[in-house]
Amino acid sequence: MTIGVWVLGNQLWQSQAALASCESQNAPVLFIESTEFAKERPYHKQKLVLVWSAMRHFADELNQAGWAVTYAIAAETETALRDWLKAEDISELRLMNPVDHPFTAWLEGLDLPCQLTILDNNLFLWSTDDFKAWANKRKGLLMESFYREGRKRFNVLMTGDQPVGGQWNFDKDNRKPPKGKLNTPTPQWFKPDATTQAVIDKVDGLKIPTFGDVIPFNWAVTREQALEVLDVFIAERLETFGPYQDAMVTGEDTMWHALLSPYLNLGLLHPLEVIERTEQAFIERDLPLNSVEGFIRQVMGWREYMRGLYSHFEVDYGDRNWFDHRQPLPEFFWTGEVEMNCLHQAIDQIHRTGYAHHIQRLMILSNFSLIAGFTPQEVKEWFHAVFIDAYDWVMQTNVIGMGLFADGGLLASKPYASSANYVNKMSDYCQGCRYNPKQRTGEDACPFNFFYWDFLHRHRDKLQAQGRMSFILKNLDRMDGEELDAIHQQATDWHGVHP
């Protein structure tokens, strides 16, 4: 009886469950670098480079550690898998739960000539069973409640049964608008080695639809490099991470953000080690609690919550469209060629790097997609294609639930919709834009404004049932019918010229 392990491209950790389940380190291990899955959507070229280079590096590490590694570069995944099963005479195939529903469905549809054993994914703090047990005891699934439970469960930033500093959340201290010279730190980037360069050359020569620039490619591709990024974040960026974490500045791609999500989502870093290192630095260096708590909330709160809800909701969650929005995603989302400077800056940055921070994603890209009425599934697919840290489990809940409120409030307590006022306050984008962030109608009116008020007007009945929206809807009552008609007409006309 030969037990074999299939390591997927986002499970690159030596202690991952499938590898850890083997009694010795000479078991056959398979990696499949497949162009079949690369064809599913026009992925960012740097995402393909990141995953394939990280896979190649990790395969080399396992090989050096004594594992019998087969690295298959294949056009079809199933063919490569079956060839390996036959060649190695595998009687039991073990792999860690892939999390993503589409891949799981594909996997379960295979009629394999051996036993298939899927082990719990241990790259998260919460198991799916633990999350379901938490969720089933509650009427509502608020992130804040989940986050507090996680703090207690893992004893993070706690003094006994109370939070350090006397409160759970310091979000109000982390919304500072960008003013004056910020002196942001330089991110920890890496020059491609020979392995990465070979992958860059491969991706650049692919004859399939892709997105974005392949160079310069600066991301970490090994655990050693990912740990270096973590070290630099804690040493140079964590202290001032909090105050400006929602700010957006032209020419500042990374601000004080950690840039760790690609490595967490690949398995190069484990969330618990990231949290423990952060808390240790807080204790040793007396770092500002608002920065430390704000970052830990993203990792042990938001990230775990997103995965938990993804596993808890029905598989068809991603098909939801509560507002019945049907507008097609405009071509400029792929090209960046749009007069709205905020959208241009965000999309151009993603084109160059595969990255944008959470507020660019939520309050620029998702916010505009929501109020302009774009089809949620097209928006979700775009997010999945263009971001370097994107996976199905990340994007369904983040985009369908948080960003577009297409689930009708299963996740968020109100839509994250805003006018140009928010963009103007939290960024410098409006200063370089031809539109006026103060105008609601007319040739110079910012589309964020007329779409925002038209969104509230069109969906008033549904929004009225969301308790937190009543105050905002009162502002709608102060607008006369003539202005609302002009706003609606301008929104309609905009769609006519932005197919």
N, C-alpha and C positions, 0 to 999 in steps of 0.2 A: 504493500500500500504506500503510494507516494503522495505526500501532501505538497501542493504547490500554492504559492501566494501571488496574486495579481495586485500590484501596487498602482493605484490610479494617480493621475498627474497632480491632484490636490491633496495627496496623502503622504507627503515626503518627510516623514519623521521616523527615526529608527525605532521608537517605542510605540508606533502605531499598532492598533489591535491585531491586525492580521499577522504582521511580522512577530509581534510579541507572543502570539499563540503557538509559535513553533518551538519545539524542544531544543533544536540546534540551529546554528547559523549556516548550515550547508544545504538548506532546503532550496528547491528551485523557485526562483522569483522572476516574474514577468513584468516588463514595462512595454506598453504599446504607444508609440508616437504615431498617431493616426491622422491622416489628412481628411478622413471621412467626417470626423466630428468637427474639424476646422471649417467644413463646408456648411455647417448648420446655419450660420449667420455670418455677416461680414465682420469678423472679429478684428480688433485693433492688432496691427502687426506686432506691436510690442508685447501684447498679451500672449500671442503665439510664441514669441521669442522667450518670454519669461518662463512659460510653462515647460516648453520643450528643453530649454537650456537647464532649468532646475531639475527636470527629470533626468537628463543625461548626467549631470553632476551627482545626483543622488544615487543613480545606478552605479556609478563608479565607486562611490563611498561604500555601498553595500558589497560590491564585488571585492573591494580591498578588505572588507571585514569578514570575508569568507563565504558569503552567500553565492549560490550558483545562479548568476543573473543572466537572463536573456533580454536583450533590448531590441525589440522589433520596430523597425520603421516601415509602416505599412499604409496601403491605400484603404484597406478595409479592416476594421477592428475585429469583426467576428472571425474572418479567415485567419488572421494572425493568432487569435486566441486558440482556435481549434488546432492549428498546426502545432502550436506549443504543447497543448494538452496531449496530443498524440505522440510527439517527439519525446516528451518527458514521462510518458505513461502515467499521467496524473489521475489518481483515483478520487481525490478530494481537492477542490479548488476553494481556497479561502481568500476573501477580500473584506476590507472594512466597508461598512455601510457608506455608499456614495453620497447620501443625503439628498441629492437632487432627484426629484420625481421622474423626469423624463429618462434619465440614465437608468434609474432603478427599474422602470417599466420595460425598457429595452433589455436589461439584464435578465429580468424574470421571464421574458418571452423567449429566451434561448433554450433550446432543448439540448443541453450539454451531455456528453458521454461520461459524466462523473458527478459525484456529489458536489453541490454548491453550498458553501457555508458562509453566510454574511454575518460579520461580527459588529457589535455596537461601535459607533465612531467615537473614539476617545480624544478627538481634537477639540472638544468643547468641554465646558465646565459642567453643564447639565446634560444628562442623558435624556433621550426623548421620553422615556417612561417617567422620569422624575418631573419633567416639565408637564406632562399630561396630568400627573397626580396633583401638581400645584394648580393647574388650570381648572381641573374638574371640581375643585373645592370652591371656586369663585364665580360670582355672577358676572363680573367684568374682568378683563385681562389687561389692566393698566400696567404700562412699563414701570412706572414708579414703584408700584407694589412688588412687582417681580424683582426689581433692582434691590429694594430693601431686603427682600427675602434672601437674595444672593449674598448681600453683604453679611447678613447674619450667618448663613449657611457656611460660608468660606472664611468667616471671621476677618473681614477686610475693612480697614479703617473703623474699627470698633473699639470701644472701651466698655467691657462687659457686654450688656445688651443694648448699649446706647451708641450712636454714631459719634466718632471723633469730631470735636468742634460743636456738638450740640444740635446739629441739623444734618439731614441726609443729602441735601441738594444745594449747591452754591451757584446754580445756573444764573441767577440775577447778577452775579459778579463777573460773568463771562460774556458780556454783550457789548463790549466797548467798541464804538465806531473808530475807524482808522483816521487819526489826525496827525499831521506833521510827519517827521522822519521816524520810521519805525525801527530801523536797524535790525532787520530780520536775519537769523542765522543761515549759514550755507548748509544745504542738505548733504547728507552722506551719500555720495554717488560712487559708482565703480566703473572702471574701464573694462570693456568686454575682453575676456581671455579667448584662447583659441577655440574652445568649445562653444562659447557664446557667439563668437564671430562666424563660426560655421553655421549655426542656426540662423543668424541674421541673414547670411547669404542665401540660405534655403528659403526663408520666409519672403525675402525680397524677390525671389524668382518664382514664387507660387503663381499658378494660373487660375486662381480662385478669387472671388470678391473679398477684399479686406478693407480696413479703414486705417487712416492715420499714417504718420511717419514711422519708419523703422529705426532711423537713427536721428539724433544720438540716443543710444540705448544705455541707460545709466543705472538700471535696477540691480539689486542683489539677486544672486541666483543660487547661493548656497546657504546652509544654516550658519556657517561661520560669518559670512557677510551680513546676514540678517541680524545676528547678534550684535554685530558692529553698529548697525543702524539703530538698534535698541539702545546700545551704550551711548551713542551720540545724542539720541533724543533725550535720554535721562540727564546727561551731563550738560547739554547746551540748549535744549528746547523746552523741557518740561516746566521749568520755573516760570516762564512767561507764556506757556501754552494757553492758559485759561482766558485772560482778559480779551484777547483778540481772536478767539477761535471762531467767531462768527463773521469776522471782517473779511472783505474782499478788496484787493488792491491790484491795479494794473501793473503787470510786470513782476508780480510776486506770486509765483505758482504754488509755493508750499508754505509760506508764512512760518508759524511755529508748529505746524502739524507733524504728527509722528511718522507718517508714511510707512506704517507697519501693516496696514490691512492686506496688501498683496501677500505678505509673508505669513501672516496668520491664516489666510485662506488657502495657502499652499501646503501648510503644515511645517514650514521651516521654523516657525515659532509656535509655542503653545501659549494660549491665553493666560494660564495660571502663572507661568514664569514671568510673563510681561507684567502682570498685576503685582506679583510678589516683589519684583525688582523695583517697581515704581513705589510701592509702599515702603520698602526698605530705604530708598533714597529720601522719601519724605521724612522718615524718622531720623536718619543720619544727618541730613542737611537742613532740616527745618524749612522745607519748601512750602510755598503758599498752598493752603489747603484747597482753595478754589481751583487751582490748576491741577492738582493731583486728583481730587475728587472728580473733576470734569472729565479727565482722561480715563480714569478707572470706570466711570459710568458708561463711557462709549464701549469699552471692551467687555466688562462683565455685565453691564446692563443691556445696552442696545444690541450689541452683536449676538449675545446669547438669546435675547428676546426675539430677535428676527428669526433665528434658526428654530427656536421653540415653537413660535406661531406657525412657521412654514410646515413643521412636522405635525402640528395639531390641527390645522385647518384641512378641509377636504382638498383633494388633488386639483379640483376645478377652480380653486380660489383665484388663480391667475386669469380666469376668463371673466371675472366680474366687471361690471360697468354700470355702477349705481346711477350715475347722471345721464346714462345713455349718450355719451359723447361719441361722435362719429367723424369728426374732422380728420383728414389724413395728416400725418406728420409731414411738415414742409421739407422740401429738399435742402434748405439751408442748414438743417440739423446735421446733414452729412458734409456740407461744404464749408459752413461757417460764414458764408457770404450773406450777411444780413446787416441792415443799418442800425439795428438796436445794439449799442456797444456792449451792454452786459452779456447778451447772448453771444455776440461775436467773440468777446474775450474768453468766455467759458469754453466755447466749442473749439476755438483756436488752441487753447491750452490742452484740451483733451486730445486734439489731433496731434500735437507735438509730443505729449507725454503719456497719454492713457489715464490721466489722473485729474481729478478736481476734488476739492474738499467738500465736506458735507453740506455747507450752506450754499455753495455754488450749485450743488446737485438739487437740494431741496427748494431753495428760495429763488433761484434763477430758472433752472431747467425744468424741474417738476412743477413749480408754481405757474410758470408761463404755460406749460402743457395743460395744466388743469383749467386755468381760467379761459384759455383759448379753445378748449373743448376737443383736444386731440384724442383719438382713439387710444384707450389705455394700453391695449396689447401692443400697438405700434411703438408707444413710448417705452414700454418695458423691454421690448426687443432691442430698441436702440440703446438703452442703458446697458443691456447685457452684452451687446456687441462692442461698445466703444470703451468700456472701463476695464482697466488692467486687473482689478480685484473682483470682477463680476462673476457670479455664479447664479444658478436658478434660485437657490435658497436665499440668496442675498436680495435679488432684484424683485422677486414677487412681492414680498411683504414691504420692502422699502418703497417700491414704485407704485404698485397697485394699492397698497394700504396707506402708507405714510404720505407719499408724494401726491397721489391723485385722488385719494379718498374714494376710490372706485369700489371699495368693499362696503361702503355705507356706514362706516364707523366701527367695524369689528376691531380695528387696531387703534386708530386715533380718535380723540374726543371731538375734534372739529377739523375741517379742511385747512391745510396750510396755504391759504390764499392771501395775497396782499397786492397792493397797488405799487406804483413806482416809488412811493414814499419810503418803503423799507429798503429798496435797492439804493436809493439816494442816501439814506442814513448810514447804511452799513458798508458802503463801497465808494470808490471814486469813479465808478464806471459812467455815471451820468454826466460828469464833467467833460468827457470826451465824446459825447453822443449828440447827434443832430436833433433828437427829440427832447421836449421840455418835460421834466418829471412832475411839473406842477399843473400841466394842462390835461383836461379830461377829454376834450373834443377839439377838432380843428386839425389843420395840416401838421402842426408841430406837436400834437398830443402824443404822449408816450403810450404805446400799445398796452403796456402793463395797466394803465389807468382805465382806458375804455373797456378792455377785456374784463378787468376786475369788477367794475360796476355792472357790466352786462351779465357776468357770471352770477352775481348776487341776485340780479333782477330775474334772470331766466329760471333760477332754481330756488326762488324764494320759499316756496311751499316746503320743499325738502329741507332746506337749511333752517327754517323756522323750528323744526323739530329737534335741531341740535342746540341744546340749552346755551352753549357758550357763544352762539351766533346772534342772540337777540339784540345785544348792544350794537353790533355792527349793522344789523338790518335796520335799526332806527335811523342810522345815517342815510340809508337808502330812502327812507320816508321823506327826508327833507329835500330830495331832488324832485324838480317838477317833471311832468310827463314829457314835455318838449325836449328837455335835456336827455332823458332816458331814451327817447326815440332816436335822437342824434347819436348817442353812444352805441345803441344797437345797430344802427345803420353803418357806423364806422367799423364796428367789429365785423359785420357781414362783408363790407367792402374789402377789408384786409384779407380775409380768407380768399376772396376772389383773385387777388394778385399774388398770393403766396401759396401756390399749389404744393 
